């Protein structure tokens, strides 16, 4: 891998190397399967994953992020990698009733794109008043889960810095409620 946010590649190995941006790589590995968006191929390619994660965090590099949240499950992978990229800790946001010890902050999201409501939880002790928190995920469509996470982050006394996502499909109203939303792709 060369520069952060770029992967140099050549289709046939003899051509000059062409920079591939995080956006290019996300598009290359994105597909629809049975009417569902699939970004799992990103996780199988270590170089592409590194470039995509660098692309997700780049717009927030100067924001003094102190913690990265990620929503179960793809958000765990992307958020954890983004936290490593920033050199900060990761704060998991669990869905449902899985084991999650300690005092928690919980919210039920508004209906998502499938008309489902999710109960989201984070450990209260994982955030404090000095934290500047970024949410990283694969896709934001209605913003319902991101809004629930923002509310929990703020209840913990932390500062919400926004969302970094692979695909931003938000309309203007939910986007303005979430603050800074930076997507590699827009739907």
C-alpha positions in Angstrom: 0.0 0.0 0.0 1.3 3.4 -0.9 -0.3 6.6 0.4 -3.0 6.5 3.0 -6.3 6.2 1.3 -4.9 4.8 -1.9 -4.2 1.4 -3.2 -2.1 1.1 -6.3 -3.1 -1.6 -8.6 -2.9 -2.7 -12.2 -5.4 -4.9 -14.0 -2.9 -6.9 -15.9 0.3 -6.4 -14.0 2.1 -4.7 -16.9 0.3 -1.4 -17.0 1.3 1.6 -15.0 0.0 1.4 -11.5 -3.3 3.4 -11.0 -4.3 4.8 -7.7 -7.5 3.3 -6.3 -9.3 5.5 -3.8 -11.3 4.2 -0.9 -14.4 5.1 -2.9 -13.2 3.1 -5.9 -12.5 0.1 -3.7 -15.8 0.3 -2.0 -17.6 0.4 -5.4 -15.5 -2.5 -6.7 -16.4 -4.7 -3.7 -20.0 -3.7 -3.3 -22.8 -5.8 -4.6 -26.5 -6.5 -4.3 -27.5 -10.0 -3.3 -31.2 -10.9 -3.2 -32.1 -7.2 -2.8 -29.7 -6.7 0.1 -26.5 -4.6 0.1 -23.4 -6.6 0.7 -20.1 -5.0 1.7 -18.6 -8.1 3.4 -16.1 -8.5 0.5 -14.3 -5.4 1.9 -13.3 -7.4 5.0 -11.7 -10.2 3.0 -9.1 -8.0 1.3 -6.7 -6.6 3.9 -5.3 -3.9 1.6 -8.7 -2.7 0.5 -9.9 -2.7 4.1 -7.0 -0.6 5.2 -7.6 1.9 2.4 -11.4 2.0 3.1 -10.9 2.5 6.8 -8.3 5.3 6.1 -10.9 6.9 3.8 -13.6 6.7 6.5 -11.5 8.5 9.1 -9.8 11.0 6.9 -12.5 13.7 7.0 -12.3 13.6 10.9 -8.5 13.6 11.3 -8.4 17.1 12.7 -11.4 16.7 15.0 -9.4 15.3 18.0 -11.5 12.1 18.1 -11.0 10.2 21.4 -13.3 7.2 20.9 -15.0 5.4 18.0 -18.4 3.8 18.3 -19.6 1.0 16.0 -22.9 -0.8 15.9 -23.1 -4.5 15.9 -22.0 -6.2 13.5 -20.3 -4.6 10.6 -19.8 -1.4 12.7 -17.8 -3.5 15.2 -15.3 -4.4 12.4 -15.1 -1.0 10.7 -15.3 1.0 14.0 -12.6 -1.2 15.6 -10.3 -0.7 12.6 -11.0 3.1 12.6 -10.2 3.3 16.3 -6.8 1.6 15.6 -6.3 4.1 12.7 -6.9 7.0 15.1 -5.0 5.4 18.0 -8.0 5.6 20.3 -10.4 3.2 22.0 -13.4 1.5 20.5 -16.9 1.6 22.1 -19.2 -1.2 21.0 -22.9 -0.6 20.6 -24.8 -3.8 21.0 -28.2 -4.7 19.5 -30.7 -6.9 21.3 -30.1 -8.8 24.4 -26.6 -10.3 24.1 -24.3 -10.4 27.1 -23.0 -6.9 27.9 -22.0 -6.6 31.6 -22.2 -3.4 33.6 -24.3 -0.3 33.7 -25.7 0.5 30.2 -27.3 3.4 28.4 -30.0 2.1 26.1 -32.2 3.5 23.3 -34.8 2.0 21.0 -34.3 3.3 17.5 -37.0 4.7 15.3 -38.0 2.3 12.5 -35.2 1.6 10.0 -35.4 1.0 6.3 -37.0 -2.5 7.0 -39.4 -0.9 9.5 -37.6 -2.6 12.4 -36.8 -0.9 15.7 -33.6 -1.9 17.4 -32.7 -1.7 21.1 -29.2 -0.4 21.2 -26.9 -0.4 24.2 -23.5 0.9 25.2 -21.6 0.6 28.5 -22.0 3.8 30.4 -18.4 3.6 31.8 -16.9 3.5 28.3 -17.5 7.2 27.6 -17.0 10.4 29.7 -17.3 14.1 29.5 -14.0 14.7 27.7 -14.7 12.3 24.9 -15.1 13.3 21.3 -17.0 10.4 19.6 -17.2 9.3 16.0 -19.7 6.6 14.8 -18.3 4.4 12.0 -20.6 2.0 10.1 -21.1 0.5 6.7 -24.4 2.2 5.7 -26.7 4.9 6.9 -30.1 5.1 5.3 -32.7 6.4 7.7 -30.3 7.6 10.4 -32.5 5.9 13.1 -29.7 3.9 14.7 -27.2 6.7 14.4 -29.6 9.1 16.1 -30.0 6.6 18.9 -26.3 6.3 19.3 -25.9 10.1 19.3 -28.4 10.4 22.1 -26.6 7.7 24.2 -23.2 9.4 23.6 -24.6 12.7 24.7 -26.3 11.2 27.8 -22.8 10.0 28.8 -21.6 13.6 28.6 -19.5 13.1 25.5 -19.3 15.2 22.4 -20.8 13.8 19.2 -18.5 14.4 16.3 -20.5 12.7 13.5 -20.6 9.6 11.4 -18.2 8.1 8.9 -19.8 5.5 6.6 -19.2 3.6 3.5 -22.6 4.4 2.0 -24.6 7.6 2.9 -28.2 7.3 1.8 -29.6 9.9 4.1 -32.0 12.6 3.0 -31.5 16.2 4.2 -33.7 16.1 7.4 -32.0 13.1 9.2 -28.6 14.2 7.9 -29.0 17.7 9.6 -30.0 16.0 12.8 -26.8 13.9 12.8 -24.3 16.6 12.1 -21.3 15.7 10.1 -22.0 12.6 8.0 -19.2 11.6 5.6 -19.8 8.8 3.2 -17.4 7.3 0.7 -20.4 6.7 -1.5 -23.9 8.2 -1.7 -26.8 6.2 -2.7 
